[in-house]
């Protein structure tokens, strides 16, 4: 098992994988540092249940590599990292003590990894971590913009989706278009509001019925079940929940000709990018258009102005347009082209770094 993890790390260019277990607090976590060529690795801290150690390792490695690619495509001076924490067993665990111990773990890495909010964690958790290390952002004491990055993540997805709609449907607004949004949590809900304001009709689903009811009552959205969302009569399909929902089976059911959403790792397998292409569906690569959150977090950590953050997020439109045009020219799925561009940038950075050290 461990040999397989090491091979996976080496094959994907990983720098380091750190593990920590603290019996006193129940902390059991992993921190993956994929690459630090462009700068220190930055990525959120995810708190969730894992069926096995293997699934946690797979999750943290995949997400950390994604953060490297996301930062490169966003033009940020940062590498990619990620952390995952198992939810402790039982009901009486001390959340504050858990994140204090995690903060000590982050501090021990001497700035190689900067943590932030992710699935299962919140601003209050980041405040606890900040008591033990300075290598954290998304705290309540940030001086620029909201501490929760979801609003700017939604804005970035909106900008990227708009570029995809322009490329596929030759439209410059969402007026008269229907968007099927799979998942209306923090980011999905904010995206729905932006889409409605731009004239879109909405079809939504979510595992939380209260979130669905809110969209129906406040945004006039049509509702769908989790299973039926793939069959929605919509021009645009927007995955904004868990990853891996676009598979051979679900792609066959899509009526949409544009896919653009906030979820990470939307494709179940790499082959699904070609299945979407064969069906004539244009896909705005997830880590290109959902990078508004990492831009926000990075700029906050660097204490940039709110105006600079918003301006940088709006650049996602042109970045997406560039990827889609190159994909068309090369006859490749946009996700393949985005990977190529990001890895080309990483290669150039490494060459420049080596040349400057000679």
C-alpha positions as CSV (number, residue, x, y, z in Angstrom):
1,X,0.0,0.0,0.0
2,X,2.7,2.5,1.0
3,X,4.7,1.7,-2.1
4,X,1.7,2.5,-4.2
5,X,1.3,5.9,-2.5
6,X,4.9,6.7,-3.0
7,X,4.8,5.8,-6.7
8,X,1.6,7.9,-7.1
9,X,3.4,10.9,-5.4
10,X,6.5,10.5,-7.7
11,X,4.4,10.0,-10.8
12,X,2.5,13.2,-10.1
13,X,5.5,15.3,-9.2
14,X,4.8,15.6,-5.5
15,X,7.3,17.1,-3.2
16,X,6.1,15.9,0.2
17,X,3.3,14.1,2.0
18,X,3.1,14.6,5.8
19,X,1.0,12.6,8.3
20,X,0.2,13.4,11.9
21,X,-1.7,11.6,14.7
22,X,-2.2,13.2,18.1
23,X,-3.9,10.7,20.5
24,X,-4.6,13.5,23.0
25,X,-7.0,15.4,20.7
26,X,-7.8,12.7,18.2
27,X,-6.2,14.7,15.4
28,X,-5.5,12.4,12.4
29,X,-4.5,14.3,9.3
30,X,-2.4,14.5,6.1
31,X,-0.8,17.5,4.5
32,X,0.2,17.2,0.9
33,X,2.7,19.6,-0.7
34,X,2.6,19.1,-4.4
35,X,5.0,21.8,-5.7
36,X,6.6,25.0,-4.4
37,X,8.4,26.2,-7.5
38,X,6.2,29.3,-7.8
39,X,6.0,29.9,-4.1
40,X,4.7,28.3,-0.8
41,X,1.9,25.8,-1.2
42,X,-1.5,27.1,-0.4
43,X,-4.7,25.0,-0.1
44,X,-7.7,24.5,2.2
45,X,-8.1,22.2,5.2
46,X,-10.8,19.6,4.6
47,X,-12.6,17.9,7.6
48,X,-14.6,14.8,6.7
49,X,-15.1,11.1,7.2
50,X,-12.9,8.7,5.2
51,X,-13.7,5.1,4.7
52,X,-10.0,4.2,4.6
53,X,-6.5,5.7,4.8
54,X,-6.1,5.0,1.1
55,X,-9.2,7.1,0.2
56,X,-7.8,10.0,2.3
57,X,-4.4,9.8,0.7
58,X,-6.0,9.7,-2.8
59,X,-8.1,12.7,-1.9
60,X,-5.3,14.9,-0.5
61,X,-2.9,14.1,-3.4
62,X,-5.5,14.8,-6.1
63,X,-6.6,18.0,-4.5
64,X,-3.1,19.3,-3.8
65,X,-2.0,18.7,-7.5
66,X,-5.2,20.5,-8.5
67,X,-4.2,23.5,-6.4
68,X,-0.8,23.7,-8.2
69,X,-2.6,23.7,-11.6
70,X,-5.2,26.2,-10.3
71,X,-2.6,28.6,-9.0
72,X,-0.5,28.4,-12.2
73,X,-3.6,29.1,-14.4
74,X,-4.5,32.0,-12.2
75,X,-1.0,33.4,-12.4
76,X,-0.4,33.3,-8.6
77,X,3.0,33.1,-7.0
78,X,2.0,30.0,-5.1
79,X,2.4,26.3,-5.2
80,X,-0.3,23.7,-4.5
81,X,-1.0,22.0,-1.2
82,X,-4.0,20.5,0.7
83,X,-4.8,19.1,4.1
84,X,-7.4,16.6,5.2
85,X,-8.5,15.8,8.7
86,X,-10.5,12.7,9.7
87,X,-13.6,13.6,11.8
88,X,-12.7,12.1,15.2
89,X,-14.6,9.1,16.5
90,X,-17.4,9.7,19.0
91,X,-19.4,12.8,19.8
92,X,-17.3,14.3,22.6
93,X,-14.2,15.5,20.8
94,X,-13.0,19.0,21.3
95,X,-13.0,21.0,18.1
96,X,-10.9,23.8,19.5
97,X,-8.2,21.4,20.7
98,X,-8.2,19.6,17.4
99,X,-7.5,22.7,15.4
100,X,-4.9,23.9,17.9
101,X,-3.0,20.6,17.3
102,X,-3.5,21.0,13.6
103,X,-2.1,24.6,13.8
104,X,1.0,23.3,15.5
105,X,1.4,20.7,12.7
106,X,1.2,23.5,10.1
107,X,3.7,25.6,12.0
108,X,6.2,22.7,12.1
109,X,6.4,22.8,8.3
110,X,8.1,26.3,8.4
111,X,5.9,28.1,5.9
112,X,5.9,25.4,3.2
113,X,2.1,25.1,3.5
114,X,-0.5,27.8,4.1
115,X,-3.9,26.6,5.1
116,X,-7.4,28.0,4.6
117,X,-11.1,27.2,4.7
118,X,-12.4,24.1,2.8
119,X,-15.2,21.5,3.1
120,X,-16.1,21.0,6.7
121,X,-14.1,23.8,8.1
122,X,-15.0,27.5,8.8
123,X,-13.6,30.9,9.7
124,X,-13.8,30.1,13.5
125,X,-11.5,27.1,12.9
126,X,-9.0,29.3,11.0
127,X,-9.1,31.7,14.0
128,X,-8.1,28.8,16.3
129,X,-5.3,27.8,13.9
130,X,-4.1,31.4,13.8
131,X,-3.4,31.2,17.5
132,X,-0.7,28.6,16.8
133,X,0.7,29.6,13.4
134,X,0.8,32.6,11.0
135,X,0.6,30.3,8.0
136,X,-3.2,30.6,7.7
137,X,-5.7,32.8,6.0
138,X,-9.6,33.1,5.8
139,X,-9.6,34.2,9.5
140,X,-12.1,36.8,10.9
141,X,-9.2,39.3,11.1
142,X,-8.5,39.5,7.4
143,X,-8.3,43.1,6.3
144,X,-9.6,42.8,2.8
145,X,-13.0,41.5,1.6
146,X,-15.1,38.8,3.3
147,X,-13.4,36.1,5.2
148,X,-15.4,33.5,3.4
149,X,-14.1,33.2,-0.2
150,X,-17.3,31.6,-1.7
151,X,-18.6,34.8,-3.1
152,X,-15.5,35.4,-5.3
153,X,-15.4,31.7,-6.2
154,X,-19.0,32.1,-7.5
155,X,-18.0,35.3,-9.4
156,X,-15.1,33.4,-11.1
157,X,-17.3,30.5,-12.1
158,X,-19.8,33.1,-13.5
159,X,-17.1,34.7,-15.6
160,X,-15.8,31.4,-16.9
161,X,-19.3,30.2,-17.7
162,X,-19.9,33.4,-19.6
163,X,-16.8,32.8,-21.7
164,X,-18.0,29.2,-22.5
165,X,-21.5,30.5,-23.4
166,X,-19.9,33.0,-25.7
167,X,-17.7,30.3,-27.4
168,X,-20.5,27.7,-27.7
169,X,-23.7,29.7,-28.0
170,X,-22.4,33.1,-29.3
171,X,-24.3,34.9,-26.5
172,X,-22.9,37.6,-24.3
173,X,-25.4,37.2,-21.5
174,X,-27.6,34.5,-19.9
175,X,-30.8,36.1,-20.9
176,X,-33.2,33.4,-22.1
177,X,-30.8,30.6,-21.1
178,X,-31.5,27.8,-18.6
179,X,-28.8,26.7,-16.2
180,X,-29.1,23.4,-14.3
181,X,-27.2,23.9,-11.0
182,X,-26.1,20.7,-9.3
183,X,-25.6,21.8,-5.7
184,X,-26.7,25.1,-4.1
185,X,-24.4,25.3,-1.1
186,X,-22.3,28.4,-0.3
187,X,-20.8,28.8,-3.8
188,X,-23.8,27.3,-5.8
189,X,-26.3,29.6,-4.2
190,X,-24.2,32.7,-4.8
191,X,-23.7,31.6,-8.5
192,X,-27.5,31.2,-8.8
193,X,-28.0,34.8,-7.7
194,X,-25.5,36.1,-10.2
195,X,-27.1,34.0,-13.0
196,X,-30.6,35.2,-12.1
197,X,-29.5,38.8,-12.1
198,X,-28.1,38.3,-15.6
199,X,-31.4,36.9,-16.9
200,X,-30.9,33.1,-16.6
201,X,-33.6,30.6,-15.7
202,X,-32.6,28.1,-13.0
203,X,-33.1,24.4,-12.3
204,X,-31.5,23.4,-9.0
205,X,-30.9,20.3,-6.9
206,X,-29.2,19.7,-3.6
207,X,-29.0,17.1,-0.8
208,X,-30.3,19.8,1.5
209,X,-34.0,20.4,0.9
210,X,-33.9,23.7,2.7
211,X,-31.4,25.0,0.2
212,X,-33.5,23.9,-2.7
213,X,-36.6,25.5,-1.2
214,X,-34.8,28.8,-0.7
215,X,-33.8,28.8,-4.4
216,X,-37.4,28.1,-5.4
217,X,-38.9,30.7,-3.2
218,X,-36.4,33.5,-3.5
219,X,-34.9,33.0,-7.0
220,X,-37.9,31.4,-8.8
221,X,-35.9,28.3,-9.6
222,X,-37.4,25.1,-10.8
223,X,-36.4,22.2,-8.6
224,X,-35.1,18.7,-9.5
225,X,-34.1,15.6,-7.7
226,X,-30.4,14.7,-7.4
227,X,-30.9,11.9,-9.9
228,X,-33.0,13.8,-12.5
229,X,-30.8,16.9,-12.7
230,X,-28.8,15.2,-15.5
231,X,-31.9,15.1,-17.7
232,X,-32.8,18.8,-17.1
233,X,-33.8,20.7,-20.2
234,X,-31.1,23.3,-19.9
235,X,-28.4,24.8,-22.2
236,X,-25.9,24.8,-19.4
237,X,-25.1,22.2,-16.7
238,X,-23.2,23.5,-13.7
239,X,-21.8,20.9,-11.2
240,X,-21.3,22.8,-7.9
241,X,-21.3,19.9,-5.4
242,X,-19.0,16.9,-5.1
243,X,-16.6,15.9,-7.8
244,X,-16.8,12.9,-10.2
245,X,-20.4,13.4,-11.3
246,X,-19.7,13.5,-15.0
247,X,-19.3,9.9,-16.0
248,X,-19.9,7.8,-19.1
249,X,-23.4,7.1,-17.8
250,X,-24.4,10.7,-16.8
251,X,-22.8,12.3,-19.9
252,X,-25.2,10.4,-22.1
253,X,-28.1,12.0,-20.3
254,X,-27.1,15.6,-20.6
255,X,-29.1,18.0,-22.8
256,X,-26.7,20.8,-22.1
257,X,-24.1,21.9,-24.6
258,X,-22.1,23.8,-22.0
259,X,-20.7,22.5,-18.7
260,X,-19.3,25.0,-16.2
261,X,-19.4,24.7,-12.5
262,X,-17.6,25.2,-9.2
263,X,-17.0,21.5,-8.2
264,X,-13.5,20.2,-8.2
265,X,-12.5,17.2,-10.3
266,X,-15.9,17.0,-12.1
267,X,-14.9,14.2,-14.4
268,X,-15.1,10.6,-13.1
269,X,-12.2,9.6,-15.4
270,X,-9.9,11.4,-17.9
271,X,-11.7,9.6,-20.7
272,X,-14.9,11.5,-19.9
273,X,-13.3,14.7,-21.2
274,X,-13.3,13.0,-24.6
275,X,-16.8,11.7,-24.2
276,X,-18.0,15.2,-23.6
277,X,-16.1,16.4,-26.6
278,X,-17.5,13.7,-28.8
279,X,-21.0,14.7,-27.8
280,X,-20.3,18.3,-28.8
281,X,-20.3,19.6,-25.2
282,X,-17.9,22.4,-24.4
283,X,-16.5,22.3,-20.9
284,X,-15.0,25.2,-19.0
285,X,-12.2,23.4,-17.0
286,X,-13.1,23.4,-13.3
287,X,-9.8,24.5,-11.8
288,X,-9.6,27.4,-14.3
289,X,-13.0,28.9,-13.5
290,X,-13.3,28.0,-9.8
291,X,-10.0,29.8,-9.0
292,X,-11.8,32.9,-7.6
293,X,-11.5,31.4,-4.1
294,X,-7.8,30.8,-4.3
295,X,-7.2,34.2,-5.8
296,X,-9.2,35.8,-2.9
297,X,-7.4,33.8,-0.3
298,X,-3.9,34.4,-1.8
299,X,-4.5,38.1,-2.2
300,X,-5.8,38.4,1.4
301,X,-2.7,36.6,2.7
302,X,-0.6,39.1,0.7
303,X,-2.8,42.0,2.0
304,X,-3.7,43.2,-1.4
305,X,-6.6,45.6,-2.0
306,X,-10.2,44.4,-2.5
307,X,-10.2,46.1,-5.9
308,X,-7.2,44.1,-7.0
309,X,-8.8,40.9,-5.9
310,X,-12.0,41.5,-7.9
311,X,-10.0,42.6,-10.9
312,X,-8.0,39.5,-10.8
313,X,-11.1,37.3,-10.5
314,X,-12.6,39.0,-13.6
315,X,-9.5,37.9,-15.6
316,X,-10.9,34.3,-15.4
317,X,-13.1,35.3,-18.4
318,X,-10.1,35.9,-20.6
319,X,-8.2,32.9,-19.3
320,X,-11.1,30.6,-20.0
321,X,-11.6,32.2,-23.5
322,X,-7.9,31.5,-24.2
323,X,-8.2,27.8,-23.1
324,X,-11.3,27.2,-25.1
325,X,-9.8,28.8,-28.3
326,X,-6.7,26.7,-28.0
327,X,-8.7,23.6,-27.4
328,X,-10.7,24.3,-30.6
329,X,-7.5,24.9,-32.6
330,X,-5.8,21.8,-31.3
331,X,-8.9,19.6,-31.4
332,X,-8.5,18.6,-27.7
333,X,-10.8,18.7,-24.7
334,X,-10.4,22.0,-22.8
335,X,-9.4,20.1,-19.7
336,X,-6.4,18.6,-21.6
337,X,-5.4,22.0,-22.9
338,X,-5.6,23.6,-19.4
339,X,-3.3,20.9,-18.1
340,X,-0.9,21.5,-20.9
341,X,-0.8,25.3,-20.3
342,X,-0.4,24.9,-16.6
343,X,2.4,22.3,-16.9
344,X,4.1,24.5,-19.6
345,X,4.1,27.4,-17.1
346,X,5.5,25.1,-14.4
347,X,8.3,23.9,-16.6
348,X,9.2,27.5,-17.6
349,X,9.3,28.5,-13.9
350,X,11.6,25.5,-13.1
351,X,13.9,26.4,-16.0
352,X,14.1,30.0,-14.9
353,X,14.7,29.0,-11.3
354,X,17.5,26.7,-12.3
355,X,19.1,29.3,-14.6
356,X,19.0,32.0,-11.9
357,X,20.7,29.6,-9.4
358,X,23.7,28.8,-11.8
